[in-house]
């Protein structure tokens, strides 16, 4: 009997030890994926697979570990299911299914791994730090491209007849300037949300990332993304922090005065319709026709490029392949039907609202000292209280940043479909999982 007892204890200890190793493997995989998404997407997918393997092994060997429900698991699962069903409506079912199972599981696993791994403010801090390091590399490479020059005359990113002076647009580690600009919008929003919640040393790093991202964003000459970030930050500044409003006004005026080409690009949105704008309007009209013809399951996942020629009235057979609708909402409705698009919007806007529901409740440190200092007997008590206060501030700042970031994605989706890009989609699903983790951490902090 005694021998069986000790065997069982050793077995339980081994399970706990290996469970701890799997937990660390999951966390390191999330951190690595967050760092690699904008830099080396294939490597990000590799560490994602490693992290998911660690997750499933932990479920088997650690009896204390259970999957937790996240607020928007249901629409996420519904989106995956409807996306799979849409394959049945595709004109090329084999390619549609191939495209689906190569992409959607990556997004779902990113959401699963990050949502189940990130459970404490400290873990969220490490992921944010990895994202900041990656953003700095992206920004520095963008500066390198701008300084040493990239000839885009042979590329299709700009209407050369409407903007003959524009010969240089940076894209850094991303596929084109518009996708880079959408990513930089996210970086700027997260940095702005966190600035008021960081300690002095980390706040300096946040300001460096913010200034670099704004400068690099101007180098993309992406009209939509520049106007989106101006609108998001102006709204946030007017409602929450007038310093942000003043800063965006000064930075915007300075950029327009120093770079007449950027000013011409941005003002062209209001003063004239160029080829890029005309094409978008034509794509949207064709896409609406697709939706009306295929409202339930759509034309099939990833089938826009194949079906668009049937609805093309603008290009009229020109040898140009149109792979998406340049509108996130119309593209999802066209490819997976109205129910599939609604499931995605439920997941996306639900996560966005969830981020803003983490309200600012943490008082200033001076107020905390005045209220609780008489109850603290040792230096350790003060340090513990300061640590809790800093974690609470970080969670609230990150929630604001995530909410602003997802709002920027929502507004950019009106004129482009940046989620067609695989790393952009991986990043969005990770942000949604981080939002759920932030909401859970804020709830636990209120209860403690």
N, C-alpha and C positions, 0 to 999 in steps of 0.2 A: 504494500500500500504506500509506504513512504517513498519507495523508488518511483512508483507511478506519479506521485504528487510532485516530486522534484523534476521528473521528465516534463510534466505538463507546465511547470513554472518556466523551465528553460525554453520550451516551445513558445510560450507566451512572450518571453523576453525577446526571442529571435523575431517574432512577428512584430513586436513594437519597434525593435531596432531597424528592421527592413522597412517597416511602415514609415519611420522617420526619414530613411534614405529616399524612399519614393516621394515623400512630401517635398524634400529639398530638390529632388530631380524635377518635380513639377514646377516649383517656383523658379528654378534656374532656367528652365525651358521657356517660361513666360517672359522672364527678363531678357533672355537671348533673342527670342522672337521679336519683342518690342524694339530691340536695338537693330535687328537685321532687316526688318520689313522694308524700311526705306533705302537700305544699302545693298543687300544681297537677298532678294526674295526667295530664291531657291534654298538657300541656307536656312532662312526663316521657316520654310516648310519642313525641312529636315528636323530642326529642333522641335517643331510642333508635333511631329510624329513621335519623337522620343518622349516628349512630355505627356502625350496621350497614352503611350504605352506604360509610363510610370503611374499615371492615374488609374488605369485598369488593374495593374498589379497591386496598387495600394488598396483598391476595393476588395481584392481577393485575400490579401494577407493581413490587413489591419481592420479588425472588427469594430474599432471605435470610429472609423472614417465612414461617413455617409455623404452621398451627393445632396447638396442643398438646393431647394427650389429658388430660382431667381424670378423677379417680378414679371419678366416678359419671355419666359420659356415657351409658353403656349403659342404666341404668334410666330416665334422663331421656328418652332417645329412645324407649324402650319405652312409657313413660307417654304420650308424644305419639301414638304409633302406635295404641295401644289406645284412647285417647280418641277418635281419629278413627274407628276401627272401630265404636265404640259408637254412632255416629250412625246406623248401619244398623238398630239396634234401637229407635230413638226413635219414639214415636207421631207426632211432627211432625218429619220428617227435615230439612226446609228450615230450620226455626228452630234445631234442634240444631246443624246444620252452620254456620249463621250465627253462633251463639253461640260455637262452638268456634273458628272461624277468626278471630274478633274478640278472643279471649282467649288461647288457648294459645300462638299464635306470639309474643305479647308476652312471655309468661313465658320461653319458650325463647330468644328473642333477648336478653332481659336476662341470662340465664345465659351465653349464648354471648359476648356483648360483654364483660361484666365478667370472665368467666373467661379470655378471650384478651387482654384489655387490661392487667389487673393482674398485674404480674410482679415488682415490687420493693417492699420495705417503704415506700419514699418514696411510691409511687403509692397504696398502701393507706392511708397516713397522710392523704393529701389527700382520699380518699373518706370516711374516718372524720370528718375535720374538716367536710366538707360535710354529713354526716349530723347531726353535733352542732349545726351552725348551724340546720338545719331543725328539729331537735328543740326548740331554744330558742324558735323562733318558734311552734311548736305549743303548747308549754307556756305561753308568755306569753299567747297567745290564749285558752287554757283558763282562765287566771287572770282575764282580762278578762271572759269569760262568767260566771264564778262571782261576781265582785265586782259586776257590774252586773245580773246575774240573767237567767235564761232560764226562762220558764214552760213546763214540760213536761206540764202537766195534760192536754193534748189529744194527747200522744204515747203510744206503746205500749211505752215502754222499762221500765216499772215497774208493778207491781200496786198501784194506788192504794188499794184496799181494805185490803191487808195493810200498806202503808207510807204512811199518810195524811200523815205529816209531811214526806215526801220530795217536794219541789216543784222541785228544782233539780239537774240533772245536766249536766256539761259534755261537749261532744263536739268542740270546737275545729274543726280543719279536716277531721275525719273524719265519717263518715255518722251514727254514733250512739255513745253512751258506751262500749258494750262493745267496739267496734272500736278506739276511741281507747285504751281500757285495755289491749287486747292489744298495741298499738303501744308504749305506755309501758312495758309489761313488757320488751319487747325493748330499749328505750332504757336502762332500769335495769340490765339484765343486761350489756350491752356496757360501760356505764360502770363497773360493779363489776369486770369483768374487766380493764379497762384501768388502773384507779386505781393499782395497785402498779407499773405499768410506765411511768408517765408522769413526766416531770421536774416540778419543783415548780410552775412556772407553769401548765403544762397540767393538772396534778393539781387545781389550784384550779378550773379550768374544768370538769373532770370532776365535782368535788364539787357545783358549782352545778347542772349538768345533772341529776345524780343526785337531789339534794334537790328540785329543781323537779319532776322526773318523778314522784317518790313523792308529793309534795303534790298534783299534778294527778291522779294515779291515785286518790287518796282522793276527789277531787271528782267522779269518774265514778260512784262508788258501785257499781261493778261487782264483785259478790261473787266470782265465779269468778276474775277476774284478780287481785284483791287477795290471795286465798288462795293462788293459784299463785305469785305473786312472794314471798309470805311463805315458802312451802315451799321454793322454789328457793334463796332466799338463806339460809334456815336450814340447809338441807343443805350448801350451799357453805361457810357459816361453820363448821359443825361439822366438816367434813372438811378444810378448807384454811386458814381464817382466822377465828379466834375473834372478831376485832374486828367482822367483818361480822355475826356472830351477835348480838353485844351491840348493835350499831347497829340491827338490824332489831327486836330486842326493845324497845329504848327508843322507837324511832320508832312501832312498832305500838301500844305501851301509851299513848303520848302522844296518838296520833290517836284511839284509842277513848275516852280520857277527855275529850278536847276536843270530840268530835263524837258525841253519843249516837245520832244517826240512822245514822251509819256503823257504830257498834257493833251496833245493832239489825239492820241489813242483814246484816252478817257472821255474827252469831250465829244468824240465822234459818235459815242453811244446816243447822245442827245441831239446831234446836229445833222447826221447823215446816215443813210443805210448803205453799208458796203457789202461786198460779196459774201463775207462770213455771216452777216446778219440775214441777208436774203436766203442763204442756204438753210439756216436754222428754221426760218419761218416755213420754208418749203418742206423740210423734214418733219416738222410738227404737223403740218396739214396731212402729209402722207401717213404719218403714224396714227393720227386720229382715225383715218379711214381704216387702217389695220384693226384698231380696237373695235370699231363699229362692226367690222366683218367677223371678228373672232373675240367676242367679249368674255367668254367663260374660261377657256384654257389658253387663249392667246395663240400665237403662231408657233410656239415652241421655244423652249429655253435655248438662247444663243442663235436664234434663226433670223435675226433682223437683217443681217447682211444678205441672206439668201432670198428673203421675201420682199425686201425693199424695191428691187427692180420692177416688180409687178405693180407697184404704186407710184413709181417715179414719174413725175411730170416736169421736174426742174432740170435734172442733169440730162435726161433724154438719151440714155445709152452711152454717156461718156465713160471712158475706162477708169472709173473711180469707184472703189468699193466702200460703201457706207456701212459701218459696222454697228452704229447705235444712233439713237434719235436725237442726241444732244439735248436731252431732257430726261432726268432720272425718273420722273413720275410716269411720263408717257412711255418710256422704254420698258419699264416693268409691266405696265398694263398691256402693252402690245405683245410682249414675249410670253408672259405667264397668265394673262387674263386679268380682268378687274378683281376677282377674288384674291388672286395671288398678290397683286399690287397692294390691295387693302391690308393683307396680312403683313407685308413688309412695312407699310406705313404705320400700322399698329405697333409693331416692334420698334421702329425707328423713332417715331414721335413719342411713343410711350417712354422710351429711354431718355429722350430729350427732356420731357417734362419731369421725369424722375430726378434728373440732375438738378433742376431748378427747385425741386421740392425740399432739398437739403438746405434749409434756411440758416441764415447767420444768427446763431444764438450765443456764441461764445463772447463773454464780455472782455474788456481789456485786462491785461495782466495786473495793472494797478488796481482795478476794481476787485479782482480776485484776491490780491494781497490784502486789501482793506477789509474784505469780508471774512477771510479764513485764516489770516496770519496768527491770530490768537490761539487757534487750535493746533498749530504746528509746533512740535516740541524739539525737533532736530533738523539738521541740514538735509538729511535724507527725505524728510517730509516735504520740504520746500522743493527739492529736486524732483520728487515724484509728481508733485502738483504741477510744476512747470512742464514736465514731460507730457502730462495729460492735456494741459492747456495747448501746448504746441501741436500735439496730434489732432486735437479738435479743430484748431485753426487750419491746419493743413487739409483735413478732410473737407471743410467748408470751402476753402479756396479751390481745391481740386474739383469739387462738384460744380462750382461756378465756371471753371475753365472748361470742363467737359460739356456743360450745357451750351456755352458759347461756341465751342468747337462743332458740336452737332448742329447748332443753328446755322453755322457757316456752311456746313455740308448741305443742309436743307435749302438754303438760298442759292448756292452754286448749282444745285440740281435743277433749278429753273431754266438755266441756259446751257447746261452741259450734263453729261452722264459720266462723272469721274469714277463712279463705282464699277464701270466697265473694266477699269484697270485693276488687276488682281491685288497688288499691294495696297491700293487704296481701300478696297473692300475688306481685306484682312485687318487693316488699321481701324476701319469703322466698327467691325464686330468686336475688336479688342476694346475700343472705347466704350461700347455698349456694356460689355462685361465689367469693365472698370467702374462704370456708373452704378451698376447693380452692387458691386462690392463696396463702393463708397456709401451708398444708401444703407446697406446693412451695417457698416462700421459706424455710421452716424447714429443709427438706431440703438446699437449696443452701447455707444457712449452715453446716450441719454438715459438708458436704463441703469447704468452703473453709478 
